[in-house]
Amino acid sequence: MTTSFETVRVAAVHAAAPFLNLEAGVRRAVEFIHEAAAGGARLVAFPETFLPGYPYWIWSHTTKYAAPFFAELYRNAIELPSPQSDAIAAAAREAGVWVSLGVNERDGGTLYNTMAWYSPEGRLVAKHRKLHPTNAERTVWGQGDGRDLFVVDTGFARVGGLICFEHTMSLARHALTAMGEQIHVASWPAINATHADPNAGDFNHYATTLAAAHAICAQTYVIVVQGRISEEMVERLAVPAGPDAPTVGGGISGFMGPNGKWLAEPHRDTEAVIFADLDLSMIAFAKYFADGAGHYDRPDVFRFDLDRTPHTTLPESTVQQGVIRVASASTKVV
């Protein structure tokens, strides 16, 4: 795998897609990919569930009023692969960039909170499903499994990522460290602008503290990329005026070095594509002090492994064997 010492320009998209509208959201994502490439980025990261939006209603609506939103989300979730996914892959190829895109992924009857990775060759090369939905998110998403922990060798760096409160899962972070991660994508929603979430007031503190901890412990750069709440979202959610009503904006996005410090003042609230130049040669200075998966690790004391077995109801081959496909309306069953 690549051990790089070059300087790499990366981008983060601090934005919200058209809410619960997959087709419009794909078009917006394509625009952002080209904007990032025009700014010289070789990797562009989107926030958690950019397509077709984070289910903010889970914090403010009872099950009765959340159900119609879930049904709409289900219809507008993306399948991987699909024509919509192909459009993102084509944009990555045209722009010549790597893309880390947060999506609501539909697979059968279940939705997943997924980070999809697209290469400059125009391929969906990997997907990370959030290992464990957080709190009320369990009413929306299923769980990922051991296949969902990996780093991608882009040729210029080993890049990985985690979603939101996965950053509290120390073993997940250590796994990425052991795989040699050099750039980490930390994707989050704009919870600080929801207000109905009991953690809203502390949310940016959690995101920045956990990002700094991972940067220091893994000796990696971290791209913190959060979404924002749009006027459309506020109108659609229609939460009565008061302390639980969401507000337009929110989110905090920026870039941290291996010392856990912001490279520049992070961006907040307004839509923007932001950039940073990451000098990967600086990682060596952090590794000199403490290599979290090398000379500062104690595998003789601590034992840890990954179970990459797919956790599925039936093996895919068994599912395919059990599906009877009718070739045409004239096909007769004898």
C-alpha positions as CSV (number, residue, x, y, z in Angstrom):
1,M,0.0,0.0,0.0
2,T,1.0,3.6,-0.6
3,T,3.2,5.4,1.9
4,S,3.1,9.0,0.6
5,F,5.0,12.1,1.7
6,E,3.6,14.5,-0.8
7,T,1.2,17.4,-0.2
8,V,-2.4,16.7,-1.2
9,R,-5.2,19.2,-1.7
10,V,-8.5,18.0,-0.4
11,A,-12.0,19.5,-0.2
12,A,-15.0,19.3,2.1
13,V,-18.6,20.2,1.1
14,H,-20.4,22.0,3.9
15,A,-23.9,21.9,2.4
16,A,-27.4,20.3,2.3
17,A,-28.8,18.6,-0.7
18,P,-32.4,19.2,-1.9
19,F,-34.3,17.5,0.9
20,L,-35.7,13.9,0.2
21,N,-35.2,14.4,-3.5
22,L,-32.6,11.9,-4.8
23,E,-32.5,13.0,-8.4
24,A,-32.1,16.7,-7.5
25,G,-29.6,15.8,-4.9
26,V,-27.5,13.8,-7.3
27,R,-27.3,16.8,-9.7
28,R,-26.2,19.0,-6.8
29,A,-23.6,16.5,-5.7
30,V,-22.2,16.4,-9.3
31,E,-21.9,20.2,-9.2
32,F,-20.0,20.1,-6.0
33,I,-17.6,17.5,-7.3
34,H,-16.8,19.6,-10.2
35,E,-16.4,22.7,-8.0
36,A,-14.0,20.8,-5.8
37,A,-12.0,19.6,-8.7
38,A,-11.8,23.1,-10.2
39,G,-10.2,24.2,-6.9
40,G,-7.5,21.6,-7.3
41,A,-8.8,18.9,-4.9
42,R,-7.8,15.3,-5.4
43,L,-10.3,14.1,-2.8
44,V,-13.7,15.6,-1.9
45,A,-15.7,14.6,1.2
46,F,-19.4,15.1,1.7
47,P,-21.3,15.1,5.0
48,E,-23.2,12.3,6.6
49,T,-26.3,11.2,4.5
50,F,-25.9,14.1,2.1
51,L,-28.2,12.1,-0.2
52,P,-31.1,12.7,0.2
53,G,-30.7,14.2,3.6
54,Y,-30.3,13.4,7.3
55,P,-33.6,12.3,9.0
56,Y,-33.7,15.2,11.4
57,W,-37.3,14.4,12.3
58,I,-36.2,11.5,14.5
59,W,-35.4,14.1,17.2
60,S,-38.6,16.1,17.0
61,H,-41.4,13.9,15.7
62,T,-43.2,11.0,17.3
63,T,-43.4,7.7,15.5
64,K,-46.8,8.6,14.0
65,Y,-45.6,11.7,12.4
66,A,-42.1,10.3,11.5
67,A,-43.5,7.4,9.5
68,P,-44.5,9.5,6.4
69,F,-41.0,11.0,6.4
70,F,-39.4,7.6,6.6
71,A,-41.5,6.4,3.6
72,E,-40.4,9.3,1.6
73,L,-36.8,8.8,2.6
74,Y,-37.1,5.1,1.6
75,R,-38.3,6.0,-1.8
76,N,-35.5,8.5,-2.3
77,A,-32.7,6.4,-0.9
78,I,-30.0,5.4,-3.3
79,E,-29.2,1.8,-4.3
80,L,-25.5,0.8,-4.8
81,P,-25.1,0.2,-7.7
82,S,-27.8,2.1,-9.6
83,P,-28.2,4.8,-12.3
84,Q,-27.9,7.5,-9.7
85,S,-24.7,6.0,-8.3
86,D,-23.4,5.7,-11.8
87,A,-24.0,9.4,-12.3
88,I,-21.8,10.1,-9.2
89,A,-19.1,7.8,-10.5
90,A,-19.2,9.5,-13.9
91,A,-18.7,12.9,-12.2
92,A,-15.8,11.5,-10.3
93,R,-14.3,10.3,-13.6
94,E,-14.9,13.6,-15.4
95,A,-13.5,15.6,-12.6
96,G,-10.6,13.3,-11.9
97,V,-11.1,13.1,-8.2
98,W,-11.8,10.7,-5.4
99,V,-15.2,11.2,-3.8
100,S,-16.4,10.2,-0.3
101,L,-20.2,10.6,-0.4
102,G,-22.6,10.2,2.6
103,V,-25.8,8.5,1.5
104,N,-28.9,6.8,2.7
105,E,-28.5,3.4,1.0
106,R,-31.4,1.2,0.3
107,D,-30.7,-2.5,0.2
108,G,-33.8,-4.7,0.1
109,G,-36.2,-3.5,2.8
110,T,-33.6,-1.8,5.0
111,L,-31.8,1.6,4.9
112,Y,-28.2,2.1,5.8
113,N,-26.2,5.2,6.7
114,T,-23.4,4.7,4.2
115,M,-20.2,6.4,3.2
116,A,-19.7,5.6,-0.5
117,W,-16.2,5.8,-2.1
118,Y,-15.8,6.6,-5.8
119,S,-12.5,6.6,-7.8
120,P,-11.3,9.0,-10.5
121,E,-11.7,6.1,-12.9
122,G,-15.4,6.3,-12.3
123,R,-16.0,3.3,-10.1
124,L,-17.8,2.7,-6.8
125,V,-14.8,1.0,-5.1
126,A,-16.1,0.6,-1.5
127,K,-18.8,1.5,0.9
128,H,-18.8,1.9,4.7
129,R,-22.1,1.3,6.5
130,K,-22.4,2.9,9.9
131,L,-21.7,0.1,12.3
132,H,-24.3,1.1,14.9
133,P,-27.0,3.8,14.4
134,T,-27.0,6.2,17.3
135,N,-30.0,6.4,19.7
136,A,-33.1,7.4,17.7
137,E,-31.3,6.7,14.4
138,R,-32.1,3.0,15.1
139,T,-35.7,3.7,13.9
140,V,-34.2,4.5,10.4
141,W,-31.1,2.5,9.7
142,G,-29.7,-1.0,10.0
143,Q,-26.2,-2.0,11.1
144,G,-23.1,-2.4,9.2
145,D,-20.7,-5.3,9.8
146,G,-17.0,-6.2,9.7
147,R,-16.7,-5.6,6.0
148,D,-17.3,-1.9,6.6
149,L,-13.9,-1.2,8.2
150,F,-11.2,-0.5,5.6
151,V,-8.8,2.1,4.1
152,V,-8.7,2.9,0.4
153,D,-5.3,3.1,-1.2
154,T,-5.8,6.1,-3.5
155,G,-2.3,6.2,-4.8
156,F,-1.5,9.4,-3.0
157,A,-2.6,8.3,0.5
158,R,-4.4,5.7,2.5
159,V,-7.8,7.2,3.2
160,G,-10.5,5.9,5.6
161,G,-13.5,7.3,7.4
162,L,-16.1,6.9,10.1
163,I,-19.6,8.4,10.5
164,C,-20.6,10.5,13.5
165,F,-20.6,8.7,16.8
166,E,-18.7,5.8,15.4
167,H,-15.8,8.0,16.5
168,T,-16.5,6.9,20.1
169,M,-15.8,3.3,19.0
170,S,-12.2,3.1,20.0
171,L,-11.6,-0.3,18.4
172,A,-13.0,0.9,15.1
173,R,-10.6,3.8,15.1
174,H,-7.7,1.5,16.1
175,A,-8.5,-0.8,13.2
176,L,-8.1,2.1,10.7
177,T,-4.9,3.1,12.5
178,A,-3.5,-0.4,12.1
179,M,-4.4,-0.3,8.4
180,G,-2.1,2.7,8.0
181,E,-4.7,5.5,7.5
182,Q,-3.1,8.8,6.6
183,I,-6.3,10.9,5.8
184,H,-9.5,10.3,7.7
185,V,-13.0,11.5,6.7
186,A,-15.1,12.3,9.8
187,S,-18.7,12.9,8.5
188,W,-21.5,14.3,10.7
189,P,-24.9,15.9,10.4
190,A,-25.7,19.5,11.5
191,I,-27.2,18.4,14.9
192,N,-26.2,21.6,16.6
193,A,-29.0,23.4,14.6
194,T,-31.7,20.8,15.4
195,H,-32.2,21.9,19.0
196,A,-34.6,19.0,19.7
197,D,-31.7,16.6,20.0
198,P,-30.7,16.6,23.7
199,N,-27.0,16.7,22.6
200,A,-27.4,19.6,20.2
201,G,-25.6,22.1,22.4
202,D,-22.6,19.8,22.8
203,F,-22.5,18.4,19.3
204,N,-19.7,20.5,17.8
205,H,-17.7,19.9,21.0
206,Y,-18.1,16.1,20.5
207,A,-17.2,16.3,16.8
208,T,-14.1,18.4,17.3
209,T,-12.9,16.6,20.4
210,L,-13.3,13.1,18.8
211,A,-11.6,14.3,15.6
212,A,-8.7,15.7,17.5
213,A,-8.4,12.5,19.5
214,H,-8.3,10.4,16.4
215,A,-5.8,12.6,14.7
216,I,-3.4,12.3,17.7
217,C,-4.0,8.6,18.4
218,A,-3.8,7.6,14.7
219,Q,-1.3,10.2,13.6
220,T,-3.5,11.1,10.7
221,Y,-5.0,14.1,9.1
222,V,-8.8,14.5,9.7
223,I,-11.3,16.0,7.3
224,V,-14.3,17.1,9.5
225,V,-17.3,17.5,7.3
226,Q,-20.7,18.3,8.7
227,G,-24.0,19.1,6.9
228,R,-26.2,22.1,7.4
229,I,-29.9,22.6,7.8
230,S,-31.5,24.4,4.8
231,E,-34.6,26.6,4.8
232,E,-36.4,23.8,2.9
233,M,-35.7,21.4,5.8
234,V,-37.0,23.8,8.3
235,E,-40.2,24.3,6.3
236,R,-40.7,20.6,5.6
237,L,-40.2,19.5,9.2
238,A,-42.7,22.2,10.4
239,V,-41.7,22.0,14.1
240,P,-43.7,24.6,16.0
241,A,-41.8,27.7,17.0
242,G,-40.0,27.2,20.3
243,P,-36.9,25.7,21.8
244,D,-37.1,22.5,19.7
245,A,-37.5,24.2,16.3
246,P,-34.5,23.7,14.0
247,T,-32.7,26.8,12.6
248,V,-31.1,27.4,9.2
249,G,-27.4,26.7,9.1
250,G,-25.4,24.8,11.6
251,G,-22.5,22.4,11.2
252,I,-18.8,22.9,11.5
253,S,-16.3,21.7,8.8
254,G,-12.6,21.9,8.6
255,F,-9.2,20.1,8.6
256,M,-7.1,18.9,11.5
257,G,-3.4,17.9,11.4
258,P,-1.9,14.9,13.1
259,N,-1.4,17.1,16.2
260,G,-5.1,17.4,16.6
261,K,-5.2,21.1,15.8
262,W,-7.2,22.9,13.2
263,L,-5.2,23.9,10.2
264,A,-7.3,27.0,9.8
265,E,-10.5,28.3,11.5
266,P,-13.3,25.9,10.6
267,H,-16.2,26.9,8.5
268,R,-19.7,27.2,10.0
269,D,-23.4,27.7,8.9
270,T,-23.2,28.8,5.2
271,E,-22.9,26.6,2.2
272,A,-19.4,26.3,0.9
273,V,-16.7,24.0,-0.5
274,I,-13.6,24.5,1.6
275,F,-10.0,23.4,0.8
276,A,-6.8,22.4,2.5
277,D,-3.3,21.3,1.5
278,L,-2.3,18.3,3.6
279,D,1.5,17.9,3.9
280,L,1.7,14.1,4.5
281,S,5.4,14.3,5.4
282,M,4.3,15.8,8.7
283,I,2.9,12.5,9.8
284,A,6.4,11.2,10.3
285,F,6.9,13.7,13.1
286,A,3.8,12.4,14.9
287,K,4.9,8.7,14.3
288,Y,8.3,9.5,15.8
289,F,6.6,10.4,19.1
290,A,4.0,7.7,19.2
291,D,3.0,5.2,16.4
292,G,-0.4,4.0,17.6
293,A,-0.2,0.8,15.5
294,G,3.6,0.3,15.7
295,H,6.2,1.0,18.4
296,Y,3.5,2.5,20.7
297,D,1.2,-0.5,20.4
298,R,1.3,-3.6,22.7
299,P,-0.1,-6.5,20.8
300,D,1.5,-8.8,23.4
301,V,-0.9,-7.3,26.0
302,F,-4.0,-6.5,23.9
303,R,-5.6,-8.8,21.3
304,F,-7.9,-7.5,18.7
305,D,-9.2,-8.8,15.3
306,L,-12.1,-8.1,12.8
307,D,-14.8,-10.5,11.9
308,R,-15.4,-9.7,8.2
309,T,-18.2,-12.3,7.8
310,P,-21.2,-10.7,6.1
311,H,-24.2,-10.6,8.5
312,T,-27.0,-11.4,6.1
313,T,-30.3,-13.2,6.4
314,L,-29.3,-15.5,3.6
315,P,-26.2,-15.7,1.5
316,E,-26.6,-13.8,-1.7
317,S,-26.2,-16.9,-3.8
318,T,-29.1,-18.6,-1.9
319,V,-31.3,-15.5,-2.4
320,Q,-30.6,-15.5,-6.2
321,Q,-31.4,-19.2,-6.4
322,G,-34.8,-18.6,-4.7
323,V,-36.0,-15.8,-6.9
324,I,-38.1,-17.0,-9.9
325,R,-37.9,-14.4,-12.7
326,V,-40.7,-14.3,-15.3
327,A,-39.2,-13.6,-18.7
328,S,-42.4,-12.1,-20.2
329,A,-46.1,-11.9,-19.7
330,S,-46.6,-14.8,-22.0
331,T,-44.5,-17.2,-19.8
332,K,-46.6,-20.0,-18.6
333,V,-46.3,-22.0,-15.4
334,V,-46.7,-25.7,-16.1
